[in-house]
């Protein structure tokens, strides 16, 4: 993969993130007055929310690792290398 190809993949990923902000994120967090919920929520609430999101990231990372481990084992069993 070239640097250009990697940059294209990162751009695709960011476009997907942007889509989430404009889709479900807008439904859940757009206050309808030109502000997002995080801009006006009390700081304590924002900290709690951010900690919960960080914990979710850790859980998703663990779930992904479990699936990747299973994939790795299946590939090894089949003798597949790329």
MDTraj code that builds the backbone (N, CA, C; nanometers):
import mdtraj as md
import numpy as np

residues = "UNK UNK UNK UNK UNK UNK UNK UNK UNK UNK UNK UNK UNK UNK UNK UNK UNK UNK UNK UNK UNK UNK UNK UNK UNK UNK UNK UNK UNK UNK UNK UNK UNK UNK UNK UNK UNK UNK UNK UNK UNK UNK UNK UNK UNK UNK UNK UNK UNK UNK UNK UNK UNK UNK UNK UNK UNK UNK UNK UNK UNK UNK UNK UNK UNK UNK UNK UNK UNK UNK UNK UNK UNK UNK UNK UNK UNK UNK UNK UNK UNK UNK".split()
xyz = np.array([
    [0.0844, -0.1172, 0.0000],
    [0.0000, 0.0000, 0.0000],
    [0.0895, 0.1244, 0.0000],
    [0.0604, 0.2136, -0.0890],
    [0.1381, 0.3369, -0.0955],
    [0.0840, 0.4372, 0.0078],
    [0.1605, 0.5418, 0.0308],
    [0.1137, 0.6477, 0.1214],
    [-0.0139, 0.7105, 0.0683],
    [-0.0224, 0.7260, -0.0616],
    [-0.1428, 0.7822, -0.1240],
    [-0.2636, 0.6918, -0.0993],
    [-0.2449, 0.5621, -0.1155],
    [-0.3540, 0.4672, -0.0918],
    [-0.3968, 0.4692, 0.0547],
    [-0.2989, 0.4749, 0.1445],
    [-0.3318, 0.4827, 0.2871],
    [-0.4094, 0.6103, 0.3164],
    [-0.3654, 0.7217, 0.2595],
    [-0.4360, 0.8481, 0.2789],
    [-0.5789, 0.8392, 0.2262],
    [-0.5997, 0.7724, 0.1144],
    [-0.7345, 0.7532, 0.0601],
    [-0.8206, 0.6722, 0.1569],
    [-0.7637, 0.5675, 0.2142],
    [-0.8379, 0.4850, 0.3106],
    [-0.8742, 0.5653, 0.4348],
    [-0.7816, 0.6465, 0.4825],
    [-0.8101, 0.7320, 0.5982],
    [-0.9212, 0.8307, 0.5623],
    [-0.9152, 0.8873, 0.4425],
    [-1.0198, 0.9781, 0.3976],
    [-1.1561, 0.9109, 0.3942],
    [-1.1605, 0.7870, 0.3472],
    [-1.2862, 0.7110, 0.3444],
    [-1.3386, 0.6923, 0.4864],
    [-1.2502, 0.6559, 0.5780],
    [-1.2884, 0.6357, 0.7176],
    [-1.3468, 0.7644, 0.7760],
    [-1.2812, 0.8767, 0.7496],
    [-1.3284, 1.0050, 0.8015],
    [-1.4628, 1.0423, 0.7390],
    [-1.4823, 1.0121, 0.6108],
    [-1.6130, 1.0383, 0.5476],
    [-1.7225, 0.9555, 0.6156],
    [-1.6895, 0.8336, 0.6540],
    [-1.7866, 0.7511, 0.7266],
    [-1.8191, 0.8147, 0.8620],
    [-1.7185, 0.8653, 0.9315],
    [-1.7401, 0.9350, 1.0588],
    [-1.8298, 1.0560, 1.0378],
    [-1.8014, 1.1315, 0.9333],
    [-1.8810, 1.2507, 0.9003],
    [-2.0267, 1.2109, 0.8768],
    [-2.0476, 1.0995, 0.8082],
    [-2.1828, 1.0507, 0.7844],
    [-2.2561, 1.0192, 0.9134],
    [-2.1840, 0.9660, 1.0087],
    [-2.2459, 0.9362, 1.1384],
    [-2.2845, 1.0649, 1.2105],
    [-2.1988, 1.1660, 1.2016],
    [-2.2289, 1.2948, 1.2650],
    [-2.3542, 1.3559, 1.2034],
    [-2.3647, 1.3487, 1.0717],
    [-2.4772, 1.4101, 1.0017],
    [-2.6038, 1.3254, 1.0061],
    [-2.5900, 1.1977, 1.0386],
    [-2.7049, 1.1078, 1.0457],
    [-2.7528, 1.0901, 1.1880],
    [-2.7195, 0.9768, 1.2458],
    [-2.7659, 0.9443, 1.3808],
    [-2.7161, 1.0458, 1.4827],
    [-2.5962, 1.0985, 1.4624],
    [-2.5443, 1.1983, 1.5551],
    [-2.6290, 1.3244, 1.5562],
    [-2.6732, 1.3676, 1.4390],
    [-2.7585, 1.4867, 1.4314],
    [-2.8901, 1.4625, 1.5036],
    [-2.9439, 1.3427, 1.4875],
    [-3.0695, 1.3094, 1.5546],
    [-3.0544, 1.3133, 1.7058],
    [-2.9410, 1.2673, 1.7558],
    [-2.9221, 1.2536, 1.9003],
    [-2.8606, 1.3764, 1.9670],
    [-2.7803, 1.4529, 1.8941],
    [-2.7001, 1.5552, 1.9614],
    [-2.7183, 1.6974, 1.9105],
    [-2.7818, 1.7158, 1.7951],
    [-2.8018, 1.8500, 1.7429],
    [-2.9162, 1.9155, 1.8192],
    [-2.8877, 2.0272, 1.8825],
    [-2.9877, 2.0954, 1.9642],
    [-3.0870, 2.1749, 1.8796],
    [-3.0589, 2.1892, 1.7489],
    [-3.1495, 2.2612, 1.6616],
    [-3.1356, 2.4120, 1.6692],
    [-3.0381, 2.4583, 1.7425],
    [-3.0177, 2.6025, 1.7570],
    [-2.8746, 2.6422, 1.7181],
    [-2.8120, 2.5581, 1.6373],
    [-2.6745, 2.5854, 1.5968],
    [-2.5703, 2.5337, 1.6950],
    [-2.6154, 2.4583, 1.7943],
    [-2.5224, 2.4012, 1.8924],
    [-2.5436, 2.2509, 1.9044],
    [-2.4362, 2.1857, 1.9440],
    [-2.4409, 2.0435, 1.9731],
    [-2.4572, 2.0255, 2.1241],
    [-2.5166, 1.9141, 2.1622],
    [-2.5437, 1.8874, 2.3032],
    [-2.4179, 1.9011, 2.3898],
    [-2.3032, 1.8554, 2.3398],
    [-2.1816, 1.8592, 2.4215],
    [-2.1377, 2.0026, 2.4541],
    [-2.1807, 2.0984, 2.3728],
    [-2.1392, 2.2374, 2.3943],
    [-2.2071, 2.3024, 2.5134],
    [-2.3222, 2.2511, 2.5497],
    [-2.3986, 2.3162, 2.6562],
    [-2.4202, 2.2291, 2.7792],
    [-2.3894, 2.1004, 2.7706],
    [-2.4136, 2.0155, 2.8865],
    [-2.3167, 2.0525, 2.9994],
    [-2.3589, 2.0362, 3.1226],
    [-2.2693, 2.0643, 3.2350],
    [-2.1411, 1.9812, 3.2235],
    [-2.0301, 2.0388, 3.2653],
    [-1.9008, 1.9706, 3.2505],
    [-1.8979, 1.8345, 3.3180],
    [-1.9605, 1.8231, 3.4334],
    [-1.9624, 1.6931, 3.5018],
    [-2.0320, 1.5896, 3.4147],
    [-2.1427, 1.6283, 3.3532],
    [-2.2153, 1.5364, 3.2638],
    [-2.1293, 1.5002, 3.1429],
    [-2.0575, 1.5976, 3.0875],
    [-1.9700, 1.5715, 2.9735],
    [-1.8582, 1.4751, 3.0113],
    [-1.8023, 1.4918, 3.1299],
    [-1.6966, 1.4012, 3.1762],
    [-1.7504, 1.2594, 3.1912],
    [-1.8672, 1.2461, 3.2525],
    [-1.9283, 1.1134, 3.2692],
    [-1.9536, 1.0502, 3.1329],
    [-2.0103, 1.1282, 3.0413],
    [-2.0388, 1.0802, 2.9061],
    [-1.9100, 1.0357, 2.8367],
    [-1.8061, 1.1179, 2.8452],
    [-1.6788, 1.0858, 2.7804],
    [-1.6175, 0.9597, 2.8397],
    [-1.6267, 0.9438, 2.9699],
    [-1.5742, 0.8211, 3.0329],
    [-1.6506, 0.6989, 2.9844],
    [-1.7819, 0.7101, 2.9723],
    [-1.8617, 0.5975, 2.9223],
    [-1.8225, 0.5634, 2.7794],
    [-1.7999, 0.6645, 2.6971],
    [-1.7580, 0.6404, 2.5591],
    [-1.6205, 0.5732, 2.5555],
    [-1.5290, 0.6167, 2.6415],
    [-1.3965, 0.5544, 2.6484],
    [-1.4083, 0.4073, 2.6889],
    [-1.4968, 0.3795, 2.7827],
    [-1.5189, 0.2405, 2.8244],
    [-1.5773, 0.1584, 2.7099],
    [-1.6698, 0.2185, 2.6346],
    [-1.7258, 0.1494, 2.5177],
    [-1.6164, 0.1176, 2.4162],
    [-1.5252, 0.2126, 2.3944],
    [-1.4147, 0.1881, 2.3011],
    [-1.3325, 0.0668, 2.3447],
    [-1.3068, 0.0569, 2.4732],
    [-1.2297, -0.0568, 2.5245],
    [-1.3034, -0.1881, 2.5013],
    [-1.4336, -0.1871, 2.5226],
    [-1.5138, -0.3082, 2.5017],
    [-1.5131, -0.3479, 2.3537],
    [-1.5322, -0.2493, 2.2646],
    [-1.5293, -0.2791, 2.1215],
    [-1.3918, -0.3292, 2.0787],
    [-1.2864, -0.2734, 2.1372],
    [-1.1512, -0.3203, 2.1053],
    [-1.1347, -0.4661, 2.1475],
    [-1.1851, -0.5019, 2.2647],
    [-1.1762, -0.6402, 2.3115],
    [-1.2565, -0.7339, 2.2216],
    [-1.3777, -0.6904, 2.1817],
    [-1.4595, -0.7743, 2.0943],
    [-1.3906, -0.7940, 1.9593],
    [-1.3331, -0.6870, 1.9067],
    [-1.2608, -0.6969, 1.7802],
    [-1.1419, -0.7902, 1.7938],
    [-1.0703, -0.7815, 1.9050],
    [-0.9556, -0.8689, 1.9265],
    [-0.9980, -1.0151, 1.9317],
    [-1.1100, -1.0434, 1.9945],
    [-1.1612, -1.1811, 2.0000],
    [-1.1875, -1.2332, 1.8591],
    [-1.2548, -1.1516, 1.7768],
    [-1.2849, -1.1949, 1.6403],
    [-1.1580, -1.2086, 1.5568],
    [-1.0634, -1.1168, 1.5750],
    [-0.9372, -1.1258, 1.5010],
    [-0.8584, -1.2495, 1.5409],
    [-0.8614, -1.2833, 1.6687],
    [-0.7936, -1.4049, 1.7145],
    [-0.8548, -1.5280, 1.6480],
    [-0.9872, -1.5325, 1.6418],
    [-1.0541, -1.6454, 1.5762],
    [-1.0191, -1.6514, 1.4283],
    [-1.0144, -1.5361, 1.3628],
    [-0.9768, -1.5309, 1.2221],
    [-0.8336, -1.5787, 1.2038],
    [-0.7443, -1.5320, 1.2894],
    [-0.6042, -1.5748, 1.2827],
    [-0.5925, -1.7267, 1.2973],
    [-0.6640, -1.7817, 1.3934],
    [-0.6594, -1.9263, 1.4146],
    [-0.7128, -2.0018, 1.2935],
    [-0.8219, -1.9545, 1.2352],
    [-0.8794, -2.0194, 1.1168],
    [-0.7827, -2.0128, 0.9996],
    [-0.7177, -1.8990, 0.9804],
    [-0.6217, -1.8843, 0.8715],
    [-0.5027, -1.9782, 0.8920],
    [-0.4562, -1.9872, 1.0152],
    [-0.3429, -2.0774, 1.0444],
    [-0.3795, -2.2226, 1.0185],
    [-0.5027, -2.2604, 1.0596],
    [-0.5495, -2.3980, 1.0384],
    [-0.5532, -2.4321, 0.8901],
    [-0.5911, -2.3372, 0.8082],
    [-0.6002, -2.3589, 0.6636],
    [-0.4658, -2.3388, 0.5941],
    [-0.3649, -2.2921, 0.6702],
    [-0.2342, -2.2681, 0.6105],
    [-0.2315, -2.1493, 0.5178],
    [-0.3227, -2.0541, 0.5407],
    [-0.3327, -1.9384, 0.4533],
    [-0.2359, -1.8289, 0.5011],
    [-0.1516, -1.7858, 0.4114],
    [-0.0652, -1.6709, 0.4394],
    [-0.0724, -1.5790, 0.3169],
    [-0.0643, -1.4529, 0.3431],
    [-0.0686, -1.3563, 0.2334],
    [0.0606, -1.2788, 0.2274],
])
top = md.Topology()
chain = top.add_chain()
for i, resn in enumerate(residues, 1):
    res = top.add_residue(resn, chain, resSeq=i)
    for name in ("N", "CA", "C"):
        top.add_atom(name, md.element.get_by_symbol(name[0]), res)
traj = md.Trajectory(xyz[None], top)
